[in-house]
Amino acid sequence: VAAVFALGAPEGEIRHDGERYEVSKGRVTVKNTGRLAGSAFSILDGVRCLIADTEVPPPMAIHLASGAPARLLGLEKRKGTLKAGADADLVLFDKGMRVRMTMVGGEVLYGNHH
């Protein structure tokens, strides 16, 4: 959790709360110790890597990235699932795993459905 501030950070050194960190290939380490501090990758970056680097099919990768966190937080009845009574928070991807549309509570917030 310490490296959440580094999400999307470019390669190189960054400072946060008086500490120096190094970002390299998405990996965030404490500059003076080399200790792993976290990742600069987003969940979507992780899903893309999982698909590209393994034989995990996209639907399973997406399920792992949404269903598992929902269960961990006790939100599995509302989040990370497509079923009646869930929140209707959706992301529509194209075949290249690019976001084409997002819905929150059933309302389109990005993209369109055409």
N, C-alpha and C positions, 0 to 999 in steps of 0.2 A: 504494500500500500504506500510505502514511502515514496515511490517514484511516480505516483499518479500525476504529479506536477509536470513530469517529463513526457506525457502523452503527446505524440506528434512532434516532439522536439527534433531539430536537425542534428546531424552528427557533430560531435565536438564537446567542449566543456560547457556546462551550465552550472549556475549557482542557485541554491534554494535554502532558505533558513540558515544561512551562514556556512553551509557545507558545499563543497565542490564535487560535481559528478561528471562522469564521462559517458557520453552516448555514442555507441558504436554498433552498427548493424541492428538497431532496435534494442540493444541491451544497455541497461543503465547500471553503472558501477560507481561506488564511492571512490573518488579520485585518489586519495592518499592510501587506501587499503586494498583497492581492487575488489572489495566485497560487492556481490550482486545486490543491487538496490531495487531492481524491478525491470520493467519493460517500457519502451516508448511506443510500442505497437498498440493500436486500437483492437478491440474485439474483432472488427471486420478484417483487419490485417492478419490477425491470428487465424481466422476462418480461411482466408485466402491461402495462407501458408500451409494449413492443415490439408487443404484440398490439393495444392500443388505438390506437396512433399510426401503425401501418402496416398493410399488408395481409398481413403474415406470419401464417399460420395457427398456432393454439396448438401442434399437434404439432411444427412446425418451430421455433417459439420455444423450446420446452422442449428440443428436441434441441440447439439452439445453446447453451443455458445449461448443458447437462450434458455433451454430447459433446465440444465444443471444449475446455473446461477439462481433461477427462480426457485428451484427446490431448496437450495442452500439457504435462501432468504425466507422460506416458508410461503412463497407467493405462487406456487405451482398451479393453484386453481384459477388464477387470474392472468399470470404472465407466462411466456414461453410455451404457450399451447394454442392450438386452434380448435376451440370447442365452444358450444353454447355456454354463455355466462362469463366467458373470459373477456378481458378488456378490449379486444379488437385492436391491439397495437401490432401493426404489421410492417414489414419491409419487403418490397418487391425488388428482386435482383434480375439483371439480364444474365445471359450465359457467361459473360465475363466477370460475374460477381460485382458489377457496378450497381449502385443504388439507383433505381428508376422511380420509386414511389415509396413514401412512408405514410402510415396512418396511425393516429393516436386516438384511441376511443372511437374508432370507426370513421374519423374525419381525416381526409387527405390533407397533409401538411406540406408535402413536397411531391412534385411531379403530377401526373394525371393518369387516368385510367384508359386513355384512348390509345 
